[in-house]
Amino acid sequence: MKRRDLLKAASITAGAMAFQPLVTRADTVPSDATQAADVVVVGGGTAGTIAAIQAARAGAKTVLIEHGSQLGGTTTVGGVCFPGLFHVGGKQIISGIGWELVEKAVAIDGGKLPDFSKPPQAHWHHQVLVNPFLYSVLAEEACLEAGVSICYYEFPFSVEQSADGWLLESVGPGTRRRIACKQLIDCTGGADVAGMLGLERLREEETQPGSMLFKVGDAFHPGRERLQQVYVHGADSSNSATRTQATIAGRQTMLKHIRKGLARKRLVQMQPEAAFRESYRIRGETIVTHDDYVSGRRFDDAVCWAFYPVDLHTRSGVRPKPLAEGVLPCVPLRALVPKGSRNILVAGRSVSSDRLANSGLRVQATCMAMGQAAAVTAALAAKQKTTPLDVPFGDIARVLREHGAIVPAQKPHSSVTE
Ligand SMILES: Cc1cc2nc3c(=O)[nH]c(=O)nc-3n(C[C@H](O)[C@H](O)[C@H](O)COP(=O)(O)OP(=O)(O)OC[C@H]3O[C@@H](n4cnc5c(N)ncnc54)[C@H](O)[C@@H]3O)c2cc1C
């Protein structure tokens, strides 16, 4: 390099350095400071994002711990940006905060909602294509507006029971944070926090494959199309080692496909990690069984509806089994409460259910509705200084409806919404 170029390079470096923030250990959260919260949500994915917004909107001081760097989980980071199902037979069965964000994302993006008044030829025609980038930013904005304290790059290192709730230690690079909270909502997708507390979890020998989502070809048009995917058999979201394995395996399989058939097409989109369909579920105060699901059993404490075929992916693919005409399953509050627990709820795909029921319950609209229901219950429990199952169900249903959610009527009702 010539002397003049060297000087130029040096002055650019010096200029850049002048603007660099000074980061020292003093900027980390001191380990002896304990932050107080009413509700801590762990996992800012499909269910957890909605839970955090709802808890804060209901007046609870809320902290959201997410080990990634954006909100939305499988919907955004996983690339499964086509949530469903919010409508059945022309009627809306799931609304609330999830629907609010989905509608907003579609509107800002100049997108289009499916025509819900027309019966779909396939169930997935009524899923909504959302731009995952917009969805995650809108979700973040809604959290900030509601007053949620977001802690990216962190995960719970320890959780202990305290006199009036929990003492949780959350860690991340350069951060060690102690939080004293009244209620916990585990939205990690694999009931990680329930597992840390030794609460019973359910899991099959063989789980459904995960998938790596990507696009080969012309540019990816977010909010207008679905990504391609390859199965990742044995994908297991239980811990960082199994997640690493699944993500590497997914990328390698994708690479093989690119090398094999599509050599002239460019790789234009690849999600940062594999998306997981199944891992641990909790054993709750009740377990939603396949029979409950396909018969549309009406639970007294139903907090939301759920609608999707039984959708079990195996090594040989998937053959969704649609629900019989007129069947509309629901999710009971007791399936969000780990058996024998106090002051903790679980929402999302780790809802207490058997494997076949779970294959239908795990979809995004239902996860969002579960997140909202768990949050209202947790916020009320914190306010009433009690545990979730002791909150009067009428209070939960009332507050959920005040925040736009659809709650199944407690008595059998001829219409699907009220
Ligand atoms: C390939 C694939 C296709 C699918 N197709 C559809 C579809 O067509 N329509 C549909 O509606 N649904 C579909 N689903 C199902 C649906 O997307 C998921 O079941 C749902 O999004 C799960 O939501 P969740 O909130 O339980 O978990 P996630 O959205 O996965 O969120 C979990 C969050 O917790 C965070 N986390 C995990 N552990 C920790 C920890 N210890 N500390 C801090 N943070 C943590 C994660 O980073 C993540 O953000 C599909 C799923 C997959 C994988």
The ligand as an SDF file (V2000), in Angstrom:
LIG
                    3D

 53 58  0  0  0  0  0  0  0  0999 V2000
  -41.5580  -26.5530    9.1270 C   0  0  0  0  0  0  0  0  0  0  0  0
  -42.7890  -26.1870    9.8810 C   0  0  0  0  0  0  0  0  0  0  0  0
  -43.9510  -25.9310    9.1750 C   0  0  0  0  0  0  0  0  0  0  0  0
  -45.1030  -25.5080    9.8510 C   0  0  0  0  0  0  0  0  0  0  0  0
  -46.2220  -25.1710    9.1400 N   0  0  0  0  0  0  0  0  0  0  0  0
  -47.2040  -24.4590    9.7550 C   0  0  0  0  0  0  0  0  0  0  0  0
  -48.2380  -23.8550    9.0110 C   0  0  0  0  0  0  0  0  0  0  0  0
  -48.3430  -24.0500    7.7960 O   0  0  0  0  0  0  0  0  0  0  0  0
  -49.1510  -23.0630    9.6650 N   0  0  0  0  0  0  0  0  0  0  0  0
  -49.0730  -22.8700   11.0190 C   0  0  0  0  0  0  0  0  0  0  0  0
  -49.8760  -22.1010   11.5630 O   0  0  0  0  0  0  0  0  0  0  0  0
  -48.1360  -23.5050   11.7630 N   0  0  0  0  0  0  0  0  0  0  0  0
  -47.1950  -24.2660   11.1710 C   0  0  0  0  0  0  0  0  0  0  0  0
  -46.2070  -24.8680   11.8930 N   0  0  0  0  0  0  0  0  0  0  0  0
  -46.3070  -24.9210   13.3740 C   0  0  0  0  0  0  0  0  0  0  0  0
  -45.9900  -23.6410   14.0670 C   0  0  0  0  0  0  0  0  0  0  0  0
  -45.1950  -22.7970   13.2700 O   0  0  0  0  0  0  0  0  0  0  0  0
  -45.2600  -23.8760   15.4060 C   0  0  0  0  0  0  0  0  0  0  0  0
  -45.7580  -24.9920   16.0880 O   0  0  0  0  0  0  0  0  0  0  0  0
  -45.4440  -22.6400   16.2930 C   0  0  0  0  0  0  0  0  0  0  0  0
  -44.9490  -21.5110   15.6170 O   0  0  0  0  0  0  0  0  0  0  0  0
  -44.7500  -22.8390   17.6170 C   0  0  0  0  0  0  0  0  0  0  0  0
  -44.8820  -21.6590   18.3840 O   0  0  0  0  0  0  0  0  0  0  0  0
  -44.2230  -21.5690   19.8360 P   0  0  0  0  0  0  0  0  0  0  0  0
  -44.4730  -20.1940   20.3270 O   0  0  0  0  0  0  0  0  0  0  0  0
  -44.6560  -22.7120   20.6620 O   0  0  0  0  0  0  0  0  0  0  0  0
  -42.6610  -21.7780   19.5740 O   0  0  0  0  0  0  0  0  0  0  0  0
  -41.6570  -20.8670   18.7340 P   0  0  0  0  0  0  0  0  0  0  0  0
  -42.3540  -19.9800   17.7600 O   0  0  0  0  0  0  0  0  0  0  0  0
  -40.6290  -21.7980   18.1870 O   0  0  0  0  0  0  0  0  0  0  0  0
  -40.9980  -19.9210   19.8390 O   0  0  0  0  0  0  0  0  0  0  0  0
  -40.1460  -20.3660   20.8390 C   0  0  0  0  0  0  0  0  0  0  0  0
  -39.2430  -19.1790   21.1820 C   0  0  0  0  0  0  0  0  0  0  0  0
  -38.5560  -19.4290   22.3920 O   0  0  0  0  0  0  0  0  0  0  0  0
  -37.1870  -19.0870   22.2500 C   0  0  0  0  0  0  0  0  0  0  0  0
  -36.4920  -19.9440   23.2200 N   0  0  0  0  0  0  0  0  0  0  0  0
  -36.4450  -21.2960   23.2210 C   0  0  0  0  0  0  0  0  0  0  0  0
  -35.7990  -21.7280   24.3110 N   0  0  0  0  0  0  0  0  0  0  0  0
  -35.4370  -20.6150   25.0200 C   0  0  0  0  0  0  0  0  0  0  0  0
  -34.7690  -20.4150   26.2550 C   0  0  0  0  0  0  0  0  0  0  0  0
  -34.3420  -21.4500   26.9900 N   0  0  0  0  0  0  0  0  0  0  0  0
  -34.5700  -19.1490   26.6710 N   0  0  0  0  0  0  0  0  0  0  0  0
  -34.9950  -18.0850   25.9320 C   0  0  0  0  0  0  0  0  0  0  0  0
  -35.6560  -18.2250   24.7620 N   0  0  0  0  0  0  0  0  0  0  0  0
  -35.8810  -19.4830   24.3230 C   0  0  0  0  0  0  0  0  0  0  0  0
  -36.8840  -19.3690   20.7860 C   0  0  0  0  0  0  0  0  0  0  0  0
  -35.7630  -18.6440   20.3480 O   0  0  0  0  0  0  0  0  0  0  0  0
  -38.1770  -18.9180   20.1260 C   0  0  0  0  0  0  0  0  0  0  0  0
  -38.1580  -17.5420   19.8130 O   0  0  0  0  0  0  0  0  0  0  0  0
  -45.0670  -25.3700   11.2780 C   0  0  0  0  0  0  0  0  0  0  0  0
  -43.9050  -25.6640   11.9850 C   0  0  0  0  0  0  0  0  0  0  0  0
  -42.7700  -26.0670   11.3020 C   0  0  0  0  0  0  0  0  0  0  0  0
  -41.5180  -26.3200   12.0820 C   0  0  0  0  0  0  0  0  0  0  0  0
  1  2  1  0
  2  3  1  0
  2 52  2  0
  3  4  2  0
  4  5  1  0
  4 50  1  0
  5  6  2  0
  6  7  1  0
  6 13  1  0
  7  8  2  0
  7  9  1  0
  9 10  1  0
 10 11  2  0
 10 12  1  0
 12 13  2  0
 13 14  1  0
 14 15  1  0
 14 50  1  0
 15 16  1  0
 16 17  1  0
 16 18  1  0
 18 19  1  0
 18 20  1  0
 20 21  1  0
 20 22  1  0
 22 23  1  0
 23 24  1  0
 24 25  2  0
 24 26  1  0
 24 27  1  0
 27 28  1  0
 28 29  2  0
 28 30  1  0
 28 31  1  0
 31 32  1  0
 32 33  1  0
 33 34  1  0
 33 48  1  0
 34 35  1  0
 35 36  1  0
 35 46  1  0
 36 37  1  0
 36 45  1  0
 37 38  2  0
 38 39  1  0
 39 40  1  0
 39 45  2  0
 40 41  1  0
 40 42  2  0
 42 43  1  0
 43 44  2  0
 44 45  1  0
 46 47  1  0
 46 48  1  0
 48 49  1  0
 50 51  2  0
 51 52  1  0
 52 53  1  0
M  END
$$$$
